[in-house]
Amino acid sequence: MAEMAIKKKRPKNLDLPTIRLPLPGILSIIHRISGAALFLLLPFLLWLFESSLTSAETFASFREVVDHGLVKLILLGLIWFYMHHFCAGIRYLLLDVHIGADLKSAVLSSKIVFGVSIALTLIVGVQVLW
C-alpha cells in the first residue's frame, strides 16, 4: 500500500518544438484558436457589414479594399477559420454521443474535418472573393 503512495516520476518534455501532437490534438488546438479569433473579431466584422450596407459609396470603398490581394488572403484565412470551426464542432458533437471515439476513428475524422474545411473554404472563397 505504501508503494502506491509513492508517485511515479513521469518524464516531462517542455521543449515545444519537439512535442509531436497527434492529428486530433492539432485539430483541437486549431478549433480553440479559430473559436477565440472568430469571437474576438465578431464585433469588427459586424461593424464592417453594417457600414457596407449604409450607402453605395461605403460599399464601393470596402469593395476596393477587398480587391487587394493581401486582404483577400486574410479574408480567405477567416473563411477557413469559420469552416474549420464549424466542421470540427460537428465532429465534437458526434464525439459527445460516443460516435468515433476510438483512436482510429478519431484520426480518420480529423483528416475528414481538415479535408472538408479546406474544400468548403475554396468553394466559398472563390464564390465570395473572386
PyMOL commands that set and color helices and strands:
alter all, ss='L'
color gray80, all
select helices_A, chain A and resi 2-5+16-18+23-54+56-66+69-96+103-129
alter helices_A, ss='H'
color red, helices_A
deselect
rebuild
show_as cartoon
